[in-house]
Amino acid sequence: MSACMPERFLLLQCALALCAALVGNPATGQDDEWPGSGPYLRVVDLDDSALRLDLAVRFFSPAEGTGPTIALAGAIHIAEAEFYAVLQRFLDSQDLVLFEGVKPRGVGGVEGADDAVRVRRTEPTIRFLAIALHRHHKTAGAWPATLDELAATAESAGRPQAQWIRSSMRDAWDRPLVYRPAGDGYALISLGADGTEGGEGFDADLAFADQSPLTDAETGADPGLQSQMARALGLAFQLEAMNHDGPNYRNSDLTIDQVQERVAARGGDASILFQILDGSSFMGRAARLLLGMIERNERMRTVTRLVLIETMRSTDIENLGRAPGLPPSMAELMHVIVIDRNKVVIEDLRNVLAQREVPASIAVVYGAGHMSDLERRLVGECGYRHVGGFWIAAMSVHPRSAGLSKVEIDAMRRMIERMQPK
């Protein structure tokens, strides 16, 4: 291949590191004794070089008695726009949609009673509200008069973030945050453990003014690595291509705080993933530079699409932590990213099924890597059985059109195979 070896190696490294975060893989949680309905991701060889990536939507009904039909819809965070159009039409037809989306810091409640935990929870809560305030200002051209107005604006637009704003208007001591708009800025403060201004230690006020300024990624000025990756590859980014604000959509996920705490409890480090995604790590910065090059070079764009599809064909996400060049803590991170978040979805499903009025149809839309484990839990814990499904084309690549020979394509596939976990 004409691309130099370091560029190809970095492409492969980025694909492996980002694959779990952006895409997922059908191998998760599956073993030889689990019959299942099959994978939720497949790669179709259209001819001797062209490939197409498909994602599955599978339907389940109660094995006994009555109940709603539940669809597990495998997703991918970057794909061709038509994939999201088809998926959107299907999801809009469902009575309830539980969707993936790690929630912001500060909206997960208090998981502890001492003041140290309450401080640790209140600071990201304040920051989350500051982000919401800045995005409101960007849209409306003015600061809201009150936090209630901030939440009401989000509610009137049908945004799911409205419930997060409502839950974040009180600090971890269950007291209202103090918000004072003033000219070009505002004050946003928690009065600390004692509930009065001033104080020292845990009684000290916690003010947004004492935190670091918001980043471009937080305010929305920076589209983020996922959006840049989609643009570089000539694809669409799920969060920009789909609308999850409808009344039948409900977020079903952990918060960033909960992910980090659970990974730390297992001896891992979730900051690795978040630093890649926000571009603050070396790998994240390298990926941004590389994506800029790819966006300007059609051959590199084709090569990267091919790498991405072939990596998803062959990578076992359960063993991603053992991939060459990736940190050992990746395995613990992947457990939380997949298994712990799946448990949240199943718990939400159980709560819905226990209601007096149950929706007739429910869809769960998550990365394809979650689906085998989710299916196992849906069947084993909720008493459901597989009854059918269909595939949606997500993206394709035609290497020959970019001048890649069969020899070059085969060489790339061998490189990807060598980089897989052993």
Summary of the structure (lengths in Angstrom):
residues: 422
radius of gyration: 22.7
end to end distance: 26.0
largest distance: 71.9
contacts: 1377
relative contact order: 0.22
helix: 49%
strand: 17%
